[in-house]
Amino acid sequence: MTRSLLFEIGTEELPAIPLYKAAEQFGRLVEEGLDKARLRHGAYDVMSTPRRLAIRVTEVAESTEALEQRMRGPAVAIAFKDGEPTKAAQGFARGKGVAVEDLERGEEGGKEYVYAIVREPSRPAQQVLAEVLSAVPGAISWPKSQRWGARHETFARPVRWLLALYGDEVVPASFAGLVAGNVTRGNRLTDDRRIVVPDADGYQALIEEAHVVAHAERRAQMIREGIAAAEKRTGLAARVPEGTFKEVVNLVERPTVMVGHFEDRFLKVPAEIITEAMLKHQRYFPMYDGQGNLANSFIITSNGDPACEQTIVDGNSRVVRSRLADAEFFYQEDLKRPLESYVADLKRVTFQEKLGSVFDKTQRIRAVVHAMCDSEAGIDEGTARAAERAALLAKADLVTQAVIEFTSQQGVMGGYYALAEGDGPEVAQAISDHYRPRFAGDELPRNDAGKLVALGDKLDTICGIFAIGQAPTGSSDPYAVRRAAIGVINILLSGLPVSLAAAVDASIASYLGEVEFDEDELRRQVLDFLKTRLAVILKDSGLAPDVVEAVIATGSLEPVDVRRRAQALADARTHDPELFDDLSTAYARAANLADPALGPLSDEAGLGPDEQNLLDALKAAEGSLSSARQAHDVDAALAALAGLRAPIDAFFDAVLVMDEDQAVRERHLRLLNRFVAAFSGIAALDRLEGVRG
């Protein structure tokens, strides 16, 4: 015979996002406890709401399975001496809970040992279940836990009741001074009464009558259906970020979707502030019209009585109206001053204790942006002007009232303020976007001016943190330097015509006189760090690791160039095996004997005809390589190098490279050194699988 098992932990409102993992742990812990106790059972179903974790396990046996184990102890020669048990035998028997005289003997692997037969009899399920369930609440891990009253036990929120039933029998599980019974509670807002549960199988129907939807998946479905109905009714579209949606699912026990409204005048406030006030502060979903403009309607997910919808909507509308009135006030107050006037106030905001204020950071960013625009990279004059203006203003909104209240809108509000005072859309967009990309998969700045400012900002952080010796180690990266480096690489991979090495030099130069550091060592560390991030990004994009490493090993760190060369090599290996074979064979034959210590051939006097033939072919290839590099045509460069296979084969067939005459031998080796050097502008081919120098 089997019965169903029900266990519920009733609490004050649990944190919404951690509840998902807690529910997973809850089910696993109960299952592991039953298995360890050798209590057979069927499938289990975990339920969770803001104020409860519950599990129903089917087909739980009425008793545990008996256990008999034959456990090997010490060798007989050690266990007994002169027919008497030694301390080794006594200790083994005591540890296994048997008498010494009950130890058995047996042979294993040609040696005789003593064995203990350990028997654990079957136990009634009721006895075992109380032990198993009592251990579960304290074993659940939460990001933060608390104590309450005079208790020492911890949980995410105070535990207010326990319910445990095996069939229709109460299991006296206990935790934090509570002993389980057969009573649960309904929805706190609409039916918060004590509900007697007669048996484990009747639980879910009873709590649903008390306005509790036990499964998060079902609540999510109800909310989505409610949003779809609201969209159809209003003709608007709701914005439903997945993170906020998951949180809302675990904020209600029975969701009802309603539509609230606010006054049209608040639509004059930047939409980003309104949506942050709704999504992050109130967990409302904003709604948009067919043109993508923010509407003055929003989605409310209520835990209250649907019969009181108008009262609930009015209450929520008053709350959001108050938040938007604050946002409106801050925005209007901020507009009373020019954005540039806030720049000096950044002196009061610390960037990093050893690296100065955000004002100091702003000046360094301006210097780096100016250096990038003043280079021969090809930044047009209009973009340069916009970038330099945006660099000055980019951080100014950090001290505005709107950003102090709505911190995630830094940059965004600066863009609005710049636009309001006539700086133009290019500058405004650059300010708004300069924190991008903020995380993996985030969008890049939308214009080159924004990319330049973002690049200067991120390089300033990287170089500064390395300069003070606080580079990230292991999983520790308090200043998000890795994220900044990934942003730098992705911005340059987007095609911004700026040299990474030159930009790093400009950033390092901006710190001279402010922080003490070894300039050459700092440059090496920063470039190595960026090189590692570049390699990871290119490998993650699908390029073979050996191809990426071969290109980076040449010393090139310009992301677009490295990607172009790596892609061309990968394509040649996959789609043009004949060319790749010529390329790798030509390189390998020369590299196997080349002696870099001698340097390349420069004096062409006294060359024999075979040496001259190879040199002529090499000179022709060098010319083609130069033209290919100027045109950024890697395919042409590879073809030129692959064309050297016939000349190098002919050379090896015609001469003895390691000639007995030292002068001749060294001339041959210098020629091979020059030959190998021609390949260095593409990749260190000896790093490729199957190619050895």
LUMTIGU-964230 format. One record per residue (C-alpha): residue in three letters; x negated, y negated, z negated. Coordinates in steps of 0.02 Angstrom, whole numbers, plus 50000, padded with zeros to 5 digits. Layout:
alaXYZ
...
This chain:
met500005000050000
thr499454982250034
arg500084964949992
ser499764947250049
leu498664935849945
leu498984917049927
phe497794904649847
glu498054885749841
ile496984871949764
gly498064856549735
thr497154839949720
glu497254821349730
glu497034814849909
leu495474822749985
pro494264813550101
ala494914815950278
ile493384820550383
pro492494831650254
leu494114841350235
tyr493824849950403
lys492194858150348
ala492884861550176
ala494314871450252
glu493074881950352
gln492044885250195
phe493614889450095
gly494134903350213
arg492374910250226
leu492104910250037
val493724919550003
glu493344932350138
glu491564934950075
gly492194936949897
leu493444950249947
asp492164959550051
lys490864959149913
ala492154966049793
arg492524980049918
leu494344974949928
arg495004979050100
his496054965650184
gly496734959650350
ala496644942650436
tyr496714926250342
asp497494909350381
val496784893350306
met497934878450280
ser497414860850230
thr498254844250197
pro497664828350111
arg498094835649940
arg497834854349958
leu496764868650023
ala497714884950042
ile497384902150113
arg498484917250147
val497624934050171
thr498634948550240
glu498554967050197
val497524965750039
ala497284982949962
glu497944986749788
ser496254992649728
thr494424991549774
glu493505005549860
ala492495016749744
leu490625016349773
glu489305029649753
gln487485025549791
arg485925036549780
met484515024649738
arg482695029449746
gly481545025849599
pro479695028849564
ala478775044549615
val479005059449498
ala477155058949456
ile477385041349389
ala479115043949312
phe478625059049208
lys477045063649114
asp476885080449031
gly478745082949062
glu479215067248966
pro479965051549048
thr478775036949057
lys479215018649035
ala479385017649224
ala480765030749224
gln481615023049073
gly481585005749149
phe482255012049316
ala483675021649231
arg484115006849121
gly484134995049270
lys485345006349363
gly486455009349213
val486175028149199
ala485395039549070
val483615045649098
glu484195063549089
asp485415060249232
leu484015055449352
glu483875067549497
arg482355072949596
gly482145073749782
glu480835074149918
glu480585060350046
gly479145059050169
gly478235073450087
lys478285065249915
glu479435068649767
tyr480415054149690
val481725051849556
tyr483455045649606
ala484885037549513
ile486665041149566
val487595024749536
arg489485026049537
glu490665011249530
pro492465016749508
ser493925008849598
arg494694993849510
pro496454986549522
ala496584971949641
gln497324960749506
gln495744961749401
val494594958549548
leu495594944549628
ala495544933549473
glu493634934649475
val493484931749663
leu494664916849671
ser493994908349515
ala492274907349596
val492864899049756
pro493284880749712
gly491584877249633
ala490684884949782
ile491414872949911
ser490124860049963
trp490674841949987
pro489634826850042
lys490114818849876
ser490904826949724
gln491554820249559
arg491964825349382
trp493564820249294
gly494154819849115
ala492964829249001
arg492634842849131
his490924848149193
glu491564856149354
thr491494845549512
phe492594844049665
ala492884830949799
arg494404824449703
pro495194829649538
val496054846649547
arg497834845549482
trp498534863049504
leu498094880649560
leu499274893249639
ala498774911449662
leu499954925649708
tyr499624943749752
gly501264948449830
asp502474941849698
glu501254943449553
val500294928549485
val498394930449489
pro497654921549336
ala496244913049431
ser495524897949341
phe494494882449376
ala494164866149283
gly495284870949138
leu496754875649249
val497494893049263
ala498404897649422
gly500274899649424
asn501634901049556
val502044882549571
thr501544870449710
arg502094852749755
gly502874844449906
asn502474828450001
arg501914815549876
leu502914801449956
thr504524810350002
asp504724826149898
asp503444826749758
arg504324840149656
arg503744856349578
ile504124870749694
val504144888649631
val503424900549760
pro504174917949737
asp502894927349841
ala501364924749951
asp502304926550114
gly503614913250073
tyr502404898950039
gln502314890250208
ala504194889450236
leu504454881950063
ile503174868050079
glu503794863650253
glu505524861150177
ala504644849050057
his503954839050206
val502224846850211
val501494852850377
ala500174865050317
his499054866150471
ala497974851950536
glu498184858350715
arg500074856850703
arg499974839350629
ala498804834250771
gln500054840850898
met501474831350815
ile500474815150817
arg500004817051000
glu501814820551046
gly502344805250947
ile501064794251032
ala501624800351204
ala503434796451160
ala502954779051098
glu501974775751258
lys503464780951363
arg504644770351260
thr503574754451265
gly502754756251435
leu501064753651351
ala499554765051332
ala498764768651163
arg496884769351135
val496564784751027
pro494724787150982
glu494414805250936
gly493534801150772
thr494934790150708
phe496234802750768
lys495414816950671
glu495404806050517
val497244801450536
val497724819850551
asn497054822650375
leu497814806950300
val499604813250314
glu500554828850261
arg502004826150379
pro501624813650517
thr502894801950593
val502314790550735
met503004772850734
val502644756850830
gly502184740650742
his501944723150812
phe501014707050776
glu501214689150837
asp500644684651013
arg499534670750946
phe498294683450879
leu497934689251057
lys496874673451075
val495654681350952
pro494344692551037
ala495124709551067
glu493644718650989
ile494004710850819
ile495844715250829
thr495504733250875
glu494174735150739
ala495404728350610
met496694741050668
leu495604756350698
lys494304755250561
his495234746150425
gln497014752450447
arg496874767950559
tyr498134760950682
phe497974764350868
pro497994748650978
met499054748151135
tyr498684740751307
asp499704735251456
gly499524741751633
gln498124729451672
gly497104735351523
asn497484719951418
leu497754721951231
ala499594721051185
asn500334715151021
ser500944732650980
phe500074746750888
ile500374764750834
ile500654768850651
thr500534786750587
ser501584787250430
asn501694799950290
gly503334792350232
asp505174795950259
pro505674793650442
ala507354787050380
cys506414771950312
glu505524768250475
gln505954749850483
thr505354746850306
ile503734756350341
val503444746850504
asp503764730050420
gly502544734250281
asn501174739750399
ser501454724650511
arg501234713150361
val499594721750319
val498894720150496
arg499524702250508
ser498494697850355
arg496924705850429
leu497164697050595
ala497474680350510
asp495774682250426
ala494974686650592
glu495804671750676
phe495174660150540
phe493384666550547
tyr493354665450736
gln494004647650740
glu492834642150602
asp491324649750692
leu491784640350852
lys491594623750761
arg489704625450775
pro488654628450932
leu487964646150934
glu486184639550945
ser486424630650778
tyr486554647550693
val484804652850751
ala483914643350612
asp485044651950484
leu484264668550534
lys482774663750426
arg483844669150278
val484114686550350
thr482714699350323
phe482294710650469
gln480994720750374
glu480034715750220
lys478334716250305
leu478944710450476
gly479844694750423
ser481574688050455
val482774690450599
phe482254672850653
asp480454679350669
lys481094694250767
thr482044682550882
gln480474672650921
arg479534688750961
ile480924694951074
arg480904678351166
ala479024679951192
val479184697651261
val480634693151375
his479664678251440
ala478144689151474
met479204701951569
cys480044688451672
asp478374679651705
ser477564695451771
glu477504701051952
ala478894713651921
gly480134704752032
ile481384697551908
asp482334684052002
glu482384666351934
gly484224666451886
thr484064682751790
ala482504676151703
arg483404660351645
ala484894670351582
ala483774682851493
glu482744669651405
arg484304660251349
ala485104676451289
ala483514681251195
leu483644665051096
leu485474667551052
ala485594686651041
lys485484687950851
ala486324671450808
asp488044678950774
leu487344689250629
val487634674250516
thr489364669750582
gln490884673050472
ala491704684750597
val490204696450606
ile489924696050418
glu491724702350402
phe491734713750556
thr489934719850561
ser490114731650709
gln490494716650821
gln488734709650813
gly488204704650987
val489994705451049
met490504689850953
gly488914681051007
gly489444684051186
tyr491144676051154
tyr490364661051067
ala489094658451206
leu490474659251337
ala491534646951238
glu490154633951238
gly489794635751422
asp488274646951433
gly489034656951575
pro489564675051596
glu487824682051632
val487114675351469
ala488664680251371
gln488624697951439
ala486774699751401
ile487064694451220
ser488554705951202
asp487614720951273
his485864718851202
tyr486084732051065
arg486484745251197
pro486194759551210
arg486624761751025
phe486774780751025
ala486584795851139
gly487724794051288
asp488074775651257
glu488184763851406
leu486694753251456
pro486784734251463
arg487814729251613
asn486604716651690
asp484724714751704
ala484684700151584
gly485464711251451
lys484244725151491
leu482764713451470
val483374707251301
ala483784725051245
leu482064730651299
gly481214716551204
asp482264719951049
lys481944738651045
leu480074737051082
asp479924724250943
thr480644736850820
ile479544751050883
cys477914741150886
gly478264732650720
ile478674748650626
phe477134757350697
ala476064741950655
ile476494743250470
gly476184761950467
gln477994767550445
ala478204777850604
pro479544791250593
thr478994807850520
gly479974824150528
ser481814820350508
ser481484803550423
asp481784788750537
pro482544774850430
tyr482314761450563
ala483014772150705
val481384770650802
arg481714786550900
arg483404779950955
ala482584763551005
ala481274772851108
ile482604783051197
gly483494766751237
val481884759251308
ile481594774251421
asn483394774951484
ile483414756251521
leu481844757951626
leu482494773651711
ser484004763451766
gly482844754151884
leu482394738351789
pro480804732451879
val479714730851724
ser478104739751678
leu478254749451516
ala476414747551477
ala476464728751509
ala478034726751403
val477214736251259
asp475664725151274
ala476774709651267
ser477674716151113
ile476054720251024
ala475364703151069
ser476884694850988
tyr476364702550820
leu474564696350825
gly474244685050677
glu475824691050588
val475314708750540
glu473594716650522
phe473304731550637
asp472074739250758
glu472724733350926
asp472004747751029
glu472574760950905
leu474324753450894
arg474464753351084
arg473924771551091
gln475154776850957
val476634767651033
leu476294773851210
asp476064791751149
phe477714790351055
leu478614783751209
lys477774796851318
thr478484810551207
arg480234803151220
leu480064801651409
ala479564819851424
val481054825451319
ile482274814951421
leu481614821551587
lys481634839651527
asp483404837351462
ser483904830851633
gly483454847851708
leu481654845551765
ala480504860151726
pro479404857151573
asp477784861651663
val478174849351804
val478524835251680
glu476944838951581
ala475904839751741
val476454822351794
ile476314814351622
ala474574821851601
thr473944810151738
gly474154795751617
ser475614787551705
leu476944781251586
glu478084771551702
pro479724781151684
val480384778751861
asp478714783651938
val478534798951825
arg480304804651866
arg480044801952052
arg478434812052056
ala479124825951945
gln480694827452052
ala479674828152212
leu478544841752141
ala480034851652079
asp480904850152248
ala479334855652340
arg479134870952230
thr480964875752253
his481364870552431
asp479684870052522
pro478634884452454
glu477414883752600
leu476964865552566
phe476854869152379
asp475714884052411
asp474564873352520
leu474554859752388
ser474164871052242
thr472904881652336
ala471944866552400
tyr471864859452224
ala471404875752140
arg469974880152260
ala469144863352228
ala469554861952043
asn468844879152004
leu467074873152041
ala467194854252017
asp466084846851881
pro466844830451819
ala465244826151725
leu464364822651891
gly465664810051950
pro466374808352127
leu465384807352288
ser464994789352334
asp463354790352432
glu463764797752602
ala461954797952666
gly461234814652716
leu462874824252727
gly462884840052830
pro464224842452965
asp465324853552856
glu465224841152712
gln465604826852831
asn467124835952902
leu467864838152729
leu467464820252682
asp468294813652841
ala469864823752805
leu469834817552626
lys469654799352680
ala471134801152797
ala472164808752656
glu471634794752538
gly472254781952662
ser473914791052680
leu474044792352491
ser473774773652471
ser475144769752596
ala476314782452517
arg476054775052344
gln476424757552405
ala478034764052484
his478434774752330
asp478554789452451
val478024804452346
asp478534816852481
ala477294808752601
ala475944809352468
leu476244827852437
ala476174831252624
ala474514822052637
leu473774832252495
ala474464848752561
gly473634844552727
leu471944846252641
arg472104865052626
ala471374868852797
pro469874857252774
ile469464864152600
asp469644882052663
ala468474878152808
phe467224870152689
phe467174885252574
asp466994896952723
ala465544886852794
val464464882452643
leu463844889952482
val464454877152357
met463254882652220
asp461714880852333
glu460024884952256
asp459434867452301
gln460004856752154
ala460224840952258
val461324850052385
arg462304858752247
glu462654842452156
arg463164834152320
his464414848052349
leu465104846452173
arg465284827552186
leu466244830052347
leu467394842352259
asn467594830052115
arg468174816852239
phe469334829652318
val470134834052149
ala470284815652103
ala471414812852253
phe472714823852169
ser472674814352005
gly473854801052068
ile475234814052083
ala475024826951945
ala473794837351846
leu474194852651950
asp473264864351833
arg474694861551709
leu475914869951828
glu476334888251804
gly475364898951927
val474104885251969
arg472404885751887
gly470984873751910
